[in-house]
């Protein structure tokens, strides 16, 4: 095994364990998320923002699964713990000891919960996403101090502007996504931007590409999903891939 890989095995194991542990109470916390108000027919473009909807809409959404019932699913905790642990281990193994882990570690289990919720309900709960704004506002500057890289704050702001702006513009102009996806992009953009422009730009490209391909597959697989399908899970997968392989993908593209 190459010697330069060995030091990253320890952060991979530690970060994976931390992410897995943080995912343990996730179902109990999910059960306490308030249910959204019943949706009414939208008279203007503000309705998707208020509802926190996610995904591409081709018709009315199906009845929503209550968060408490979702939290009681028999294998939910196991799936969240294992999934968060594996993603966290990949992040730690690739990034090594870095201040970025201060915000990436808590974001991993939050992302896992959002993936499951959006997949099952086509909603990204504002009550889960908004606290991550506060988390990033506190931990991103702290990470920059730990790393001694204040330029990372500018990159995080640039990631927020580019990734968040992209999703907002297409939501506003075309209604291409729900506003829940716009909110999620405002979390993923700064996190990727802090790591580097290659992660931010590759991440944005992967979110769009994976989402488009996933939507086609889902539409072909299920007639019901032709009316509405979740987009948040594809955004989260694209962002995770960008953290792990963003620089390599950018280099392969000649950047």
FENDA-V192971 format. One line per field, one symbol per residue. ss: DSSP state (2 for helix, 1 for strand, 0 for the rest). A space follows every 50 residues. Layout:
ss->???
This chain:
ss->00222222222222222222222002222200000000000000002222 20100110000000002222200002222222222222222222200000 22222222222222222222201002222222222222222222222000 22222222222222222222222200002222222222222222202222 22222222222222222222200222011002222222222222222222 22000
